[in-house]
Amino acid sequence: MGVLGAAMATGVLGGLIAGAILALLVAVVNDWSFGADALLLSGYLAGLYAAVFCLGLLVAALGMLAMGGRPGPRVFWALLLGFSVFVTAVLRFSPAIQLFSVVPSMNLLGVVDLVVIAVASLAVTGAVLSTQRIRVMGASALAIALLAGLGLFHRWHEAPRRLDLAAEIPPLAAAAAPVAPAPAGERLDGVKLFVLALDGLSWNVTVPMMKAGDMPNLAALLDGAAYGYLETLRFTVSPVVWETIVTSQPERRHGIGHHFHFAFPGLSRHVNHLPNMPLCNTPMGLRRLLSATRGLGLWANAPASSEDARVARLWEILSRGGLDVGVFMMLNTTPAAPIRGWMHGHGVFHPTDYPDDLEAGFPPMPPRPKHGATAGIGWEKEKEPIERALWQRFTDLALRDRPDVLMYYTHFGDGVNHVNWKVETIGDDVFYSGLHGEAFTPGPASTAVNRFLDSLIGDAMARLPDDALFVVVSDHGFDFRGYEHDNSPPGTLIVRGPGIRPGPIEGASIYDVTPTLIHWLGLPVADDMEGEVLSLAIPGGRFDREVARIATWGAASKTSEVGDVEAEDLKEHEEYLRSLGYVVD
């Protein structure tokens, strides 16, 4: 066999092995049986990785031939394994990948990571090439020790920074000014529960802003409220985490795996979930590789939608329990399915509203701004008008229909942090990702966005009746040392209302939100939920009662009228996610 033939054979066989292993992992995380779908997927992935491996090994073979070498199959296996170790390790350790991220940065820790990973990869290559057992064992041990040591260091170093809320919050709440009442006739009388879902709301931002007097309404809300961190998933992609929040189910059960799933010809279902490493990447860069090669036409991105949802969400549970619900812009809600009440959905599928004539009689919404490279205060100024218009539309609907439960979601706070955290904290200075700074000082854009969110909190407080529960919840926080939220900083949970014990909340997770809310509203908690009812009730108060149980709340509701996705809507959706770093071509 010639040199080029050996390179090709190694690449094809390596692709077959990688495709089979990755397809097996995909089948496991998607709860598939090992049938036709898994077999066909392994063929797609084997072909993809065989092409990548063959291309790389052919380049290496031509280079060695040009230098007079005639490498055999053993050399190509050594190169292939060393390359695989290198790619997977670089994707695993966030400071290394930050060198090539949406906001690239001079990154001391990333450079050290790359050196250690390169040495470990060379050791793997040497172990394959060596013919002496002692050298094979020594090189293998060195590679394992280097990567294990790097893993232990990062496990410690990636731990999110946390504030001592029990010490920080009480003086801020005690000094808060009361919220002004709403105008007469504008109160939301009859509302029992209001859930304000603020994506990315972070104590690392709100605490320093409250100290500066920039979030007076939040400080007032905390006076007499229960508050704390909300433990999140290790893979903090918003549609996945929010689906867990509103179902109390892990992603392999609830069906939402990312902003986009993958559609492969011949498969009976989408690939909703890919195997995840501890931070934000997949083994061997599978998600990035699939996204980058979708233009070949063999597979396509499929936006996550309510059609992917498998288990009942919070609004569906409440509807089935006899409560009227108003839902506005919660993730994974288009095409909008019937509920008891109304829904203005979030997503690119039609219908976006239930009922179809929900917004009849209202003026059209202003156009959304285009998503570009704008950062700083300009980003906030472009987007605040549509955010203000969305809140106005929500309050108009709520005042018109006055349901028992209201739920409102905005991605404004998460977006400003993604786009601006480095610009506003570091600027053009050298940035050592993972090592820079102990605290975050909000800059102009983050301050402006969070002031706006604070105005929503104040408006809601002024409108709600005295006996309503007000819940503010976020899916994750931010770690402004450069990890953003790849290292899973916990979210925010604030609960205020009669019967709620004020003070710090300990040990709450995103799985606990839905069981707690449905229990407070007098409905049973399902046995198939992962979370528990949080102990926030005042002893002897209105919520201090035994938890009722039910086997399950069943499947998610579906609509019989799934409309087409408009190309312009899909393009806008992709551009927005690309601007935040979620879509990498």
DRENMAR-324592 format. One line per field, with one value per residue (C-alpha): residue in three letters; chain; x, y, z. Coordinates in steps of 0.05 Angstrom, whole numbers, plus 32768, in hexadecimal, padded with zeros to 4 digits. Layout:
# residues N
rest <- [ALA:...]
kette <- [A:...]
xx <- [X:...]
yy <- [Y:...]
zz <- [Z:...]
# end
This chain:
# residues 585
rest <- [MET:GLY:VAL:LEU:GLY:ALA:ALA:MET:ALA:THR:GLY:VAL:LEU:GLY:GLY:LEU:ILE:ALA:GLY:ALA:ILE:LEU:ALA:LEU:LEU:VAL:ALA:VAL:VAL:ASN:ASP:TRP:SER:PHE:GLY:ALA:ASP:ALA:LEU:LEU:LEU:SER:GLY:TYR:LEU:ALA:GLY:LEU:TYR:ALA:ALA:VAL:PHE:CYS:LEU:GLY:LEU:LEU:VAL:ALA:ALA:LEU:GLY:MET:LEU:ALA:MET:GLY:GLY:ARG:PRO:GLY:PRO:ARG:VAL:PHE:TRP:ALA:LEU:LEU:LEU:GLY:PHE:SER:VAL:PHE:VAL:THR:ALA:VAL:LEU:ARG:PHE:SER:PRO:ALA:ILE:GLN:LEU:PHE:SER:VAL:VAL:PRO:SER:MET:ASN:LEU:LEU:GLY:VAL:VAL:ASP:LEU:VAL:VAL:ILE:ALA:VAL:ALA:SER:LEU:ALA:VAL:THR:GLY:ALA:VAL:LEU:SER:THR:GLN:ARG:ILE:ARG:VAL:MET:GLY:ALA:SER:ALA:LEU:ALA:ILE:ALA:LEU:LEU:ALA:GLY:LEU:GLY:LEU:PHE:HIS:ARG:TRP:HIS:GLU:ALA:PRO:ARG:ARG:LEU:ASP:LEU:ALA:ALA:GLU:ILE:PRO:PRO:LEU:ALA:ALA:ALA:ALA:ALA:PRO:VAL:ALA:PRO:ALA:PRO:ALA:GLY:GLU:ARG:LEU:ASP:GLY:VAL:LYS:LEU:PHE:VAL:LEU:ALA:LEU:ASP:GLY:LEU:SER:TRP:ASN:VAL:THR:VAL:PRO:MET:MET:LYS:ALA:GLY:ASP:MET:PRO:ASN:LEU:ALA:ALA:LEU:LEU:ASP:GLY:ALA:ALA:TYR:GLY:TYR:LEU:GLU:THR:LEU:ARG:PHE:THR:VAL:SER:PRO:VAL:VAL:TRP:GLU:THR:ILE:VAL:THR:SER:GLN:PRO:GLU:ARG:ARG:HIS:GLY:ILE:GLY:HIS:HIS:PHE:HIS:PHE:ALA:PHE:PRO:GLY:LEU:SER:ARG:HIS:VAL:ASN:HIS:LEU:PRO:ASN:MET:PRO:LEU:CYS:ASN:THR:PRO:MET:GLY:LEU:ARG:ARG:LEU:LEU:SER:ALA:THR:ARG:GLY:LEU:GLY:LEU:TRP:ALA:ASN:ALA:PRO:ALA:SER:SER:GLU:ASP:ALA:ARG:VAL:ALA:ARG:LEU:TRP:GLU:ILE:LEU:SER:ARG:GLY:GLY:LEU:ASP:VAL:GLY:VAL:PHE:MET:MET:LEU:ASN:THR:THR:PRO:ALA:ALA:PRO:ILE:ARG:GLY:TRP:MET:HIS:GLY:HIS:GLY:VAL:PHE:HIS:PRO:THR:ASP:TYR:PRO:ASP:ASP:LEU:GLU:ALA:GLY:PHE:PRO:PRO:MET:PRO:PRO:ARG:PRO:LYS:HIS:GLY:ALA:THR:ALA:GLY:ILE:GLY:TRP:GLU:LYS:GLU:LYS:GLU:PRO:ILE:GLU:ARG:ALA:LEU:TRP:GLN:ARG:PHE:THR:ASP:LEU:ALA:LEU:ARG:ASP:ARG:PRO:ASP:VAL:LEU:MET:TYR:TYR:THR:HIS:PHE:GLY:ASP:GLY:VAL:ASN:HIS:VAL:ASN:TRP:LYS:VAL:GLU:THR:ILE:GLY:ASP:ASP:VAL:PHE:TYR:SER:GLY:LEU:HIS:GLY:GLU:ALA:PHE:THR:PRO:GLY:PRO:ALA:SER:THR:ALA:VAL:ASN:ARG:PHE:LEU:ASP:SER:LEU:ILE:GLY:ASP:ALA:MET:ALA:ARG:LEU:PRO:ASP:ASP:ALA:LEU:PHE:VAL:VAL:VAL:SER:ASP:HIS:GLY:PHE:ASP:PHE:ARG:GLY:TYR:GLU:HIS:ASP:ASN:SER:PRO:PRO:GLY:THR:LEU:ILE:VAL:ARG:GLY:PRO:GLY:ILE:ARG:PRO:GLY:PRO:ILE:GLU:GLY:ALA:SER:ILE:TYR:ASP:VAL:THR:PRO:THR:LEU:ILE:HIS:TRP:LEU:GLY:LEU:PRO:VAL:ALA:ASP:ASP:MET:GLU:GLY:GLU:VAL:LEU:SER:LEU:ALA:ILE:PRO:GLY:GLY:ARG:PHE:ASP:ARG:GLU:VAL:ALA:ARG:ILE:ALA:THR:TRP:GLY:ALA:ALA:SER:LYS:THR:SER:GLU:VAL:GLY:ASP:VAL:GLU:ALA:GLU:ASP:LEU:LYS:GLU:HIS:GLU:GLU:TYR:LEU:ARG:SER:LEU:GLY:TYR:VAL:VAL:ASP]
kette <- [A:A:A:A:A:A:A:A:A:A:A:A:A:A:A:A:A:A:A:A:A:A:A:A:A:A:A:A:A:A:A:A:A:A:A:A:A:A:A:A:A:A:A:A:A:A:A:A:A:A:A:A:A:A:A:A:A:A:A:A:A:A:A:A:A:A:A:A:A:A:A:A:A:A:A:A:A:A:A:A:A:A:A:A:A:A:A:A:A:A:A:A:A:A:A:A:A:A:A:A:A:A:A:A:A:A:A:A:A:A:A:A:A:A:A:A:A:A:A:A:A:A:A:A:A:A:A:A:A:A:A:A:A:A:A:A:A:A:A:A:A:A:A:A:A:A:A:A:A:A:A:A:A:A:A:A:A:A:A:A:A:A:A:A:A:A:A:A:A:A:A:A:A:A:A:A:A:A:A:A:A:A:A:A:A:A:A:A:A:A:A:A:A:A:A:A:A:A:A:A:A:A:A:A:A:A:A:A:A:A:A:A:A:A:A:A:A:A:A:A:A:A:A:A:A:A:A:A:A:A:A:A:A:A:A:A:A:A:A:A:A:A:A:A:A:A:A:A:A:A:A:A:A:A:A:A:A:A:A:A:A:A:A:A:A:A:A:A:A:A:A:A:A:A:A:A:A:A:A:A:A:A:A:A:A:A:A:A:A:A:A:A:A:A:A:A:A:A:A:A:A:A:A:A:A:A:A:A:A:A:A:A:A:A:A:A:A:A:A:A:A:A:A:A:A:A:A:A:A:A:A:A:A:A:A:A:A:A:A:A:A:A:A:A:A:A:A:A:A:A:A:A:A:A:A:A:A:A:A:A:A:A:A:A:A:A:A:A:A:A:A:A:A:A:A:A:A:A:A:A:A:A:A:A:A:A:A:A:A:A:A:A:A:A:A:A:A:A:A:A:A:A:A:A:A:A:A:A:A:A:A:A:A:A:A:A:A:A:A:A:A:A:A:A:A:A:A:A:A:A:A:A:A:A:A:A:A:A:A:A:A:A:A:A:A:A:A:A:A:A:A:A:A:A:A:A:A:A:A:A:A:A:A:A:A:A:A:A:A:A:A:A:A:A:A:A:A:A:A:A:A:A:A:A:A:A:A:A:A:A:A:A:A:A:A:A:A:A:A:A:A:A:A:A:A:A:A:A:A:A:A:A:A:A:A:A:A:A:A:A:A:A:A:A:A:A:A:A:A:A:A:A:A:A:A:A:A:A:A:A:A:A:A:A:A:A:A:A:A:A:A:A:A:A:A:A:A:A:A:A:A:A:A:A:A:A:A:A:A:A:A:A:A:A:A:A:A:A:A:A:A:A:A:A:A]
xx <- [8000:801C:8023:7FE6:7FBE:7FD3:7FBD:7F79:7F6E:7F7E:7F50:7F16:7F1E:7F27:7EE8:7EC1:7ED7:7EC8:7E85:7E70:7E85:7E64:7E24:7E21:7E28:7DF2:7DC3:7DCE:7DC2:7D84:7D66:7D66:7D66:7DA1:7D7A:7D78:7D7F:7DBE:7DDB:7DCD:7DE8:7E29:7E2F:7E27:7E59:7E8A:7E8A:7E93:7ECE:7EED:7EEE:7F0E:7F41:7F53:7F5E:7F8B:7FB3:7FBB:7FD8:8007:801B:802B:8055:807D:8086:80A0:80D4:80E9:80C4:809B:806D:8046:8000:801B:8031:7FEC:7FC9:7FF8:7FE8:7F9D:7F9A:7FC6:7F9A:7F5A:7F76:7F8B:7F48:7F1E:7F4A:7F4A:7EFF:7EFA:7F21:7EFF:7F3C:7F5B:7F1E:7F17:7F54:7F28:7EE4:7EB3:7ED9:7F22:7F51:7F9A:7F93:7FCC:7FA6:7F91:7FD9:7FEF:7FB5:7FCA:8012:7FFD:7FCB:7FFF:8031:7FFC:7FE8:8031:8038:7FFC:801C:805D:803B:801E:805F:808B:809C:80B7:8085:80A5:80A3:805B:8048:8070:8053:800C:8015:8030:7FF4:7FC2:7FE5:7FE7:7F9E:7F86:7FAD:7F91:7F4B:7F55:7F70:7F36:7F03:7F1B:7F26:7EE5:7EBB:7E8E:7E9C:7E63:7E50:7E3B:7DF2:7DDF:7E0F:7E05:7DBA:7D9C:7DBB:7DAA:7D61:7D5B:7D71:7D43:7D0E:7CC7:7CAD:7C7A:7C34:7C17:7BE3:7B9C:7B7B:7BBD:7BC7:7BC6:7B91:7B84:7BCA:7BE2:7C28:7C56:7C96:7CC8:7CFD:7D3B:7D6E:7DB4:7DA2:7DE0:7DED:7E33:7E11:7DD5:7DF8:7E2B:7DF5:7DC8:7E03:7E09:7DBE:7DB1:7D7D:7D4F:7D13:7D3A:7D53:7D0C:7CF5:7D2A:7D0F:7CE4:7CF5:7D17:7D55:7D91:7DB9:7D98:7DC5:7DC4:7DDA:7E22:7E0E:7DEF:7DCD:7D8D:7D58:7D72:7D75:7D31:7D11:7D2D:7D13:7CCB:7CC9:7CF6:7D12:7D58:7D65:7D65:7D1C:7D02:7D1C:7D3F:7D89:7DA1:7D8A:7D90:7D87:7D9F:7D75:7D95:7D75:7D58:7D55:7D10:7D1F:7D4C:7D8D:7D79:7DB2:7DFD:7E2D:7E48:7E89:7E8A:7E8D:7E6C:7E88:7E7E:7EB3:7EDC:7EB7:7E79:7E48:7E78:7E89:7E40:7E2F:7E6A:7E5A:7E0F:7E18:7E2A:7DE0:7DE6:7DC8:7DA8:7D9E:7D58:7D44:7D2B:7CE0:7CA4:7C9D:7CDE:7CC2:7CB0:7C95:7C62:7C7D:7C69:7C33:7C15:7C14:7BF1:7BBF:7BAF:7BA7:7B70:7B96:7B96:7BDC:7BFA:7C3F:7C6A:7CAA:7CBF:7CF1:7CDE:7C95:7C8B:7C63:7C34:7C09:7BC5:7BC4:7B8F:7B9E:7BCC:7C12:7C3F:7C77:7CC2:7CE0:7CDF:7CA5:7C5C:7C2B:7C4D:7C0D:7BD6:7B9F:7BAF:7B8B:7BAE:7BC9:7B8F:7B81:7BC8:7BF7:7C30:7C70:7CAC:7CE0:7D18:7D5E:7D90:7DC4:7E0A:7E4C:7E36:7E4E:7E4C:7E13:7E00:7DEB:7DBC:7D9F:7D8F:7D69:7D46:7D0C:7CF5:7CFE:7CD3:7C9E:7C9C:7C90:7C59:7C37:7C3C:7C1E:7BE6:7BD4:7BD9:7BAC:7B7A:7B74:7B8D:7BA1:7BB1:7BFB:7C28:7C6C:7C9B:7CE0:7D17:7D5D:7D74:7DA0:7DC3:7DD0:7DF0:7E21:7E35:7E43:7E61:7E82:7EC9:7EBE:7EA4:7ED3:7F15:7F10:7F4F:7F7B:7F9C:7F69:7F7D:7F3F:7F2F:7F60:7F49:7F26:7EFF:7EC0:7E99:7E8D:7E51:7E61:7E31:7E0C:7E04:7DEE:7DBA:7D9D:7D97:7D78:7D44:7D39:7D33:7CFB:7CD6:7CDC:7CC2:7C88:7C74:7C79:7C4C:7C17:7C13:7BDF:7BF8:7BE8:7C0E:7C4F:7C86:7CBF:7CFD:7D27:7D63:7D81:7DCA:7DF8:7E39:7E82:7EA7:7EEC:7EE3:7EB9:7E78:7E4A:7E6E:7E81:7E39:7E33:7DF0:7DB4:7D88:7D49:7D1F:7CDB:7CAF:7C67:7C3C:7C4E:7C96:7CCE:7CFE:7D49:7D7D:7D6A:7D9B:7DA4:7D71:7D79:7D56:7D33:7D0F:7CEC:7CB1:7CA2:7CA2:7C75:7C40:7C3F:7C34:7BFA:7BD9:7BEC:7C0F:7C58:7C68:7C91:7CB8:7CD2:7D1B:7D12:7CF2:7CC6:7CF3:7CE9:7CD7:7C94:7C89:7C75:7C2A:7C23:7BFC:7C30:7C42:7C1E:7C2E:7C46:7C12:7C2C:7C18:7C3C:7C46:7C2A:7C32:7C4D:7C55:7C1A:7C1F:7BFD:7BDE:7BF0:7C3C:7C4C:7C8A:7CC8:7CD2:7D19:7D21:7D0D:7D3E:7D76:7D69:7D68:7DAA:7DCB:7DB7:7DD2:7E12:7E1C:7E1B:7E4A:7E17:7E1B:7E62:7E6A]
yy <- [8000:8044:807F:80A3:8062:8057:809E:8094:8050:806B:80A6:807B:8049:8080:80A2:8061:8059:80A2:80A0:8061:807B:80BF:80A0:8072:80AE:80D5:8099:8096:80E0:80E1:80A3:807E:8033:8019:8010:802C:8076:8069:803F:8072:80AB:8084:8081:80CD:80DB:80A7:80C7:810C:80FA:80CD:8109:8135:8101:80EE:8137:8143:8103:810E:8153:8134:80FC:812D:8157:811A:8102:8147:8142:80FC:80D3:8095:808D:804D:8041:8045:808D:80A1:807F:80A5:80E7:80D8:80C7:8102:8131:8115:811F:8166:817B:815C:8179:81BF:81BE:81A6:81DE:8221:824F:822C:8233:827D:828A:827C:8292:82C8:82F8:82E0:82F6:82F3:82BA:82A4:8269:8254:8255:8229:81FA:81F5:81E5:81AE:8192:8192:816D:813A:8130:8126:80F3:80CD:80CF:80B6:807E:8064:806A:804A:8000:7FFB:7FEB:8017:8053:8045:8041:807F:80AA:8092:80A1:80E7:80F6:80DE:8104:8145:8143:812A:8161:8196:817B:817F:81C6:81DD:81BA:81E7:8224:8221:8221:825F:8299:82A5:82DF:82D6:82E9:82E0:8319:8343:8345:835A:839F:83AD:8398:83BE:83FF:83F6:842B:8412:8409:843C:8420:8416:8447:8439:8403:83E6:83B1:8367:8354:8309:82F3:82BD:82B3:82DD:82BD:82EE:82C5:82EF:82C8:82CE:82FA:82F6:8308:831C:8355:8366:836A:839F:83C4:83C5:83E0:8418:8426:8410:83D9:83F7:83CC:838B:83A2:83B2:836D:834C:836D:8335:8303:82BF:82C2:8299:8277:8244:820A:81FF:81CC:81C3:81D2:8217:8222:824A:821F:81E1:81FF:8222:81E2:81C0:81F9:81F4:81A7:8191:815E:8151:8161:8118:8116:815B:815A:819E:8197:81DA:8217:81EA:81A0:8178:8159:811F:8101:80BC:80C4:80BE:80F6:8132:812C:8158:8149:8142:8127:8160:816A:8190:81D5:81E8:81BA:8174:813D:8147:8188:8163:819D:81CE:819D:818E:81D8:81E9:81B1:81B9:81E1:81A0:818E:814C:8166:81A7:81D0:81CA:8201:81E5:81ED:81D9:819D:8181:8187:8143:8150:8182:81C7:81F3:8219:81D8:81BA:81F8:81F7:81AD:81BF:81F1:8233:8269:8279:82B2:82A0:82D2:82C2:8285:825C:8220:8236:823A:8220:8236:81FD:8204:8214:822D:8277:8295:8292:82BF:8290:8297:8278:8276:8247:825A:8262:828F:829F:8277:8286:829E:82E0:82EE:8331:8347:8391:83A2:83CA:83A4:839C:83C6:83A3:837E:839B:8376:834D:8365:8370:83AD:83AB:83DA:840A:8409:83C0:83D2:840F:83E6:83B1:83D5:83F1:83AB:8392:83CB:83BD:8373:8384:83B5:8380:834E:837D:8390:8347:833A:8374:8361:8317:8314:82CA:82A7:829E:82CB:82B8:82E8:82DA:8306:82F6:833F:8335:82F8:8318:8357:832E:8301:833C:836D:834A:8351:8393:83B5:8395:838F:83B8:83B1:839D:8359:8328:82E9:82BF:8299:82C2:830A:832B:8315:833E:835C:83A6:83B1:83DF:840E:83DA:83A7:83DE:83F9:83B4:83A2:83E5:83D3:838F:83B2:83DD:839D:8384:83C5:83C6:837F:838D:83CA:83A5:8364:835B:8353:8309:82F6:82D0:82F3:82C6:82DF:82A7:82A1:8264:8274:82AC:82C5:82BC:82F9:82DA:82C6:8288:82AF:8275:823A:8225:8224:825D:8256:8280:82AC:829B:82CF:82C0:82F3:82EE:82DF:829C:829D:829C:82D5:82CB:82A2:8264:822A:81F0:8204:81EA:81F6:81B3:81CE:8209:81E6:81B6:81F1:821D:81E8:81D4:821D:8220:81E2:81AF:816C:8162:812A:80EF:80F2:8138:813D:8178:8182:81B7:81EC:81F8:8241:8241:8264:822F:822F:825E:8256:822A:81FF:81BF:8179:816E:814A:8118:8100:80CE:80FD:813B:811A:8131:8177:8194:8197:81C1:81A3:81E0:81E4:821B:8226:824A:828B:8291:82D8:82C3:8289:82B5:82E8:82B1:8295:82D9:82E9:82A7:82B1:82F5:82D3:829B:8262:8258:824B:823B]
zz <- [8000:7FED:801C:8002:8005:804D:805F:803D:805D:80A2:8098:8081:80BA:80EC:80D2:80D8:8121:8132:810F:8133:8178:816F:8152:818F:81BE:8197:819C:81E7:81F5:81C8:81E9:81A6:819F:8177:8136:80F0:8105:812D:80F5:80BF:80EB:80F5:80AA:80A4:80DB:80C2:807E:809C:80C8:8093:8064:809A:80AE:8067:8054:808F:8087:803C:804A:807D:804D:8015:8044:805C:8014:8001:8038:8020:8054:8045:8082:808D:80AC:80F3:80E9:80CF:810A:8139:8117:8117:8161:8174:814B:816B:81B1:81A0:8183:81BA:81F1:81D3:81CE:8216:8237:822F:8235:81FA:81CF:81E3:81B8:817B:8196:8181:81AE:81A6:81DC:81F0:8220:824D:8269:8224:820B:8246:8236:81EE:8201:8231:81FF:81C8:81F3:8207:81BE:81A9:81E2:81C6:8180:819D:81C2:8181:815B:8190:818C:81D3:8209:823E:8210:81FD:8246:8258:821F:822E:8278:8268:823B:826F:82A7:8280:826B:82AF:82D1:82A2:82B0:82FC:82F7:82CC:82F7:8330:8306:82DE:831D:8316:8344:8375:83A1:83EA:83DE:8427:8437:83F9:83F0:8434:8437:83EF:83F9:843B:8419:83DC:83CD:83C3:837D:8365:835C:8316:82FB:830F:82E5:82CE:8304:82F1:8323:8327:8313:8343:8327:82FC:82E1:82C5:829F:8294:826C:8287:82C3:82EF:8337:831F:82FA:8324:8368:8352:832D:836B:8393:8360:8365:831D:832C:8362:834F:8356:8399:83AE:8396:83C1:83FF:841B:83E4:83E2:83B6:83A1:836C:833E:832A:82E0:82AB:8298:8250:8257:8214:8220:81FE:8220:8266:8261:8249:8287:82B3:8298:8298:82D2:82A0:8284:823B:8226:823C:822B:81E3:81DB:81CF:81B4:818D:814F:8146:8109:80D2:80AC:806E:807C:80C8:80E6:8117:8122:8149:8183:81B3:81A8:81DD:8206:822A:826D:824D:820B:81D6:81BA:81B2:8172:8164:814B:814F:812F:80F8:80E9:80E7:80BB:8088:8084:8044:8022:8024:8048:8088:80A0:80DF:80FB:812C:816E:8175:819E:816F:818F:81D6:81F3:8239:8255:8262:829C:8276:825D:82A3:82BE:8285:8292:82DB:82CB:82CD:8298:8281:8258:823A:8216:81F0:8219:81F1:81C7:81C0:8175:8153:818A:81A5:81C7:8211:8242:8238:8204:81EA:81C2:81AF:81A5:8166:811B:8110:8103:8122:8155:817B:819C:818E:8148:8153:8195:817F:8154:815F:8176:814A:8128:814E:8139:810D:8130:8127:80FC:8121:8111:8132:815B:81A3:81DE:81EC:81A2:81A9:81E2:81BE:8180:81A7:81E0:81B6:81A1:81E9:8202:81CD:81DF:8229:8216:81EB:8223:8257:8226:821D:8268:8279:8244:8258:82A1:82A5:82E6:82D3:82AA:828D:8268:824B:822F:8215:821B:8258:823D:81FA:8215:823F:8205:81D7:820A:8244:8228:8205:8244:8277:8251:8212:81E7:8221:8226:8242:8267:8262:82A1:82CA:82C2:82FB:8338:832B:82F2:82EC:82BD:8283:825F:8234:826C:829B:826A:825B:82A5:82B5:8281:82A0:82E3:82C6:82B3:82FA:8315:82E4:82F6:8341:833A:8312:833A:8371:83B8:83BB:837B:8378:8351:8338:8314:82F7:82C9:82A8:82B8:82CE:82B2:82C5:82AB:82AE:8266:826D:8261:8277:8259:82A0:82B7:82E8:830C:82FC:8327:834E:8372:8390:83B3:83CC:8408:8428:840E:8442:8432:8432:840D:83E5:83EB:83BC:8386:833F:82FD:8307:8344:8325:8304:833E:836E:8344:8336:8380:8394:8363:8382:834D:8357:8347:8315:832A:82E9:82F9:830F:833E:8382:83A2:83C2:840D:8408:842C:846E:84A1:84A7:846B:842B:8409:8444:842F:841B:83D3:83AA:8376:8331:8304:82CA:82A8:8265:8222:8207:81E0:8194:815F:8121:80F8:80F1:80C0:8095:80AE:8089:806D:8088:80CE:80CD:80B3:80EA:811F:8107:8103:814A:8164:813B:815A:819F:818B:8188:813D:8123:80D9]
# end
